[in-house]
Structures are given as C-alpha cells and as structure tokens.
C-alpha cells in the first residue's frame, strides 16, 4: 500500500503517542499528511501534545491555540473537498457493511491517497485506498470485457469496497491490535509475521501507522485502538 499521508497506543511501539502532523498540497490540489516532514514541501499543521479530554476552549493568542485552530480548519477543508464529497456515500456504506468506524476509513484514505481516486503509487497500488491489483483479484476482481483490474480500481465504489474488505480481514486477523492491522495494510501480513507480529522496522511503515492513527484520532476524538 502507498505511504503518504491521535490515538493512545503503546509508547514502546512507536514512541510518543502524541505526534506532530505535517501537511502539504500538491500541484493537483491533493492534500498530503505525515507524522514527520518527508521533504521540504511539508509544513507543520499542528504540534500535538494534548490528550483526549483536554478542555475544548482554545487560547487563540498562544501558538498551541493557533495550531489547534489550523488543525480544525484543515480537517474541515478536507471534509468539504470535492474528492471527499464525491465518495462520502460510498465510504459510509462500505464502513457500515464491514462494521468499520467511518473515521478509520477516512483516515486510511486520507493517508493513502488524499482522496484522489486516480492516485497510483510507484509500486502499482491504485486509487483511494491504494489497493494492489493482486489483492483485488483475491477479492474477486478480474480482467474481463468490462475492463482490467487496474482500471476497475480507479472506480471509487469498487476501490472502497475492496479496500474496506481487506482492512476488515486484517482487523479480524489482528483482533484488538489496530496498529498491526495498519502495518499489514501498508507492508503486507507477511512483513508483520516476519517481524514477530510487531510493526516492522520499516521507516515508511512506522510513519504510515503513526499518521493513520493520528488522522483517525483527529476525525474521531473517541477512537479506540481495539477496533
């Protein structure tokens, strides 16, 4: 799966549970998120040092207050973006069908593609949830007269249906261990198994897990890691 773009989880797993969020908008208008600045294009969106339950009142005169407002404004823009609005119905339907938190699916899509249905990774992952064609074939997609598997994965509904099925299967495979399910979504279950059922020590995968968890917590302040 493509790497991009706050939950409390084991500090021994990925360090501090409350990480910063960095972002940039590419030339196509797609916003990308990361828990660390991957390159010079990224700017700090907010510095997350607070925990859930902190007083909601924001001191706009403080740097922390300004960052918190920037966070809310950016997430609001994301949810008001044409890319998100176009898939909102599919996203909610698929999440309900697979018994997934909508906020988790939002977080995965934001991290994977920035809600760009035409996104293609260098490794060949396609669409909103950056599904590999080989993975899609395991879920019944096939090359036929209606198109190739790759072409079908650019369809938002097909991509979300396939991606959420895969995500649900990974959550079932790693019950109560969301970070492992996300690591497997990014690097594959085999990589998690080789790491001794821990998040693999791959920079990309560890950053991906951290970012998705952070986005998930931003979309749903009451989110749980035991999905």
Secondary structure as UniProt FT lines:
FT   HELIX           11..14
FT   STRAND          21..25
FT   TURN            27..28
FT   STRAND          31..34
FT   TURN            40..41
FT   STRAND          43..46
FT   TURN            52..53
FT   TURN            60..61
FT   HELIX           63..80
FT   HELIX           82..97
FT   TURN            98..99
FT   HELIX           102..113
FT   TURN            114..115
FT   TURN            117..118
FT   TURN            122..123
FT   TURN            127..130
FT   HELIX           133..138
FT   TURN            139..140
FT   TURN            145..146
FT   HELIX           149..152
FT   TURN            153..154
FT   HELIX           156..173
FT   TURN            174..176
FT   HELIX           178..187
FT   HELIX           189..194
FT   TURN            195..196
FT   HELIX           203..219
FT   TURN            221..222
//
